[in-house]
Amino acid sequence: MKKVYYLKTCNTCTRILKELNLSSEFILQDIKAEPITTGQLDEMYALSGSYEALFSKRSKLYKEMGLKDQTLSEKDFRYYILEHYTFLSRPVFIIDEKIFIGNSKKNIEAVKHALS
């Protein structure tokens, strides 16, 4: 399976998708228009081994809700990701059985390598 979870309104996500010029075999899911399901999140967890790895601590809501001052468990990370799309670190690429989370330069290079 080849899938990308992204946010259409995120300039960084759209820039990365344009840069990668993905083939038509990729399924693109705008997580604002089509929220991630419990099953999809659990699949991402199975590949990453951690809900925290999927959680964006750079989210505006993370600070606004005072979550940065709390000790969150894996259960909490899962809850918040399902509660609001902004908590998913984006973009998330699933290429076959590998997952690539976030927009760091190193991560995008790893995606490029997986595509070549």
C-alpha positions in Angstrom: 0.0 0.0 0.0 1.1 3.5 -0.8 -0.7 6.2 1.2 -0.1 9.8 2.4 -2.0 11.4 5.2 -1.6 15.2 4.8 -3.3 18.5 5.3 -4.4 20.3 2.1 -4.2 23.7 3.7 -0.7 23.1 5.0 1.8 24.9 2.7 4.6 22.5 3.9 2.6 19.4 3.0 1.6 20.7 -0.4 5.2 21.7 -1.2 6.5 18.3 -0.2 3.8 16.5 -2.3 4.7 18.7 -5.3 8.4 18.1 -4.8 7.9 14.3 -4.6 5.6 14.2 -7.7 4.0 11.0 -6.4 2.6 8.4 -8.8 -1.1 7.7 -9.2 -0.7 4.5 -7.2 -0.6 6.7 -4.0 -3.8 7.3 -2.1 -3.9 10.9 -0.7 -6.0 11.5 2.3 -6.6 15.1 3.4 -7.1 14.5 7.2 -9.2 17.6 7.6 -11.7 16.7 4.9 -11.6 13.0 5.7 -10.5 12.4 9.4 -8.4 9.5 10.2 -10.2 6.5 11.6 -9.3 4.4 14.6 -8.2 1.6 12.3 -6.0 3.9 10.3 -4.3 5.3 13.4 -3.8 1.8 14.8 -2.2 0.8 11.5 0.2 3.7 11.8 0.9 2.7 15.4 1.7 -0.8 14.3 4.3 0.5 11.8 5.8 3.2 14.1 5.5 1.5 17.4 4.4 4.7 19.2 1.5 7.1 19.2 3.9 9.7 20.5 5.9 9.4 17.3 2.8 10.3 15.4 1.9 13.2 17.6 2.8 16.8 16.7 4.1 18.7 19.7 4.4 21.8 17.4 0.6 22.0 17.1 -0.9 25.3 18.2 -3.6 23.4 20.2 -0.8 21.5 22.1 0.3 24.8 23.7 -3.2 26.3 23.9 -4.6 23.3 25.8 -1.7 23.3 28.2 -0.8 19.8 27.1 2.9 20.7 27.0 2.8 21.1 30.8 1.3 17.6 31.3 2.8 14.1 31.2 0.9 12.4 28.4 0.6 8.6 28.0 0.4 6.6 24.8 -3.3 6.4 25.5 -3.5 10.3 25.7 -1.5 10.7 22.4 -3.9 8.3 20.7 -7.0 10.1 22.1 -5.8 13.6 21.0 -4.8 12.5 17.5 -8.3 11.0 17.0 -9.9 14.1 18.6 -8.4 16.7 16.3 -6.5 16.4 13.0 -3.9 19.0 14.0 -2.3 16.6 16.5 -1.1 14.2 13.7 2.5 15.0 12.7 2.3 15.6 8.9 2.7 14.4 6.4 2.6 10.6 7.1 3.8 8.4 4.3 3.1 4.7 4.2 5.1 2.9 1.5 4.5 -0.8 1.6 5.3 -1.8 5.2 7.3 1.3 6.1 6.1 4.5 7.7 7.7 8.0 7.4 6.4 10.6 9.8 6.7 14.4 9.6 8.3 17.0 7.3 12.0 17.0 8.4 14.5 17.1 5.6 16.0 13.8 6.7 12.5 12.1 6.6 11.7 13.5 3.1 15.1 12.2 1.9 14.2 8.8 3.3 10.8 8.9 1.4 12.7 9.8 -1.8 15.0 6.9 -1.3 12.1 4.5 -0.7 10.5 5.7 -3.9 13.6 5.1 -6.0 
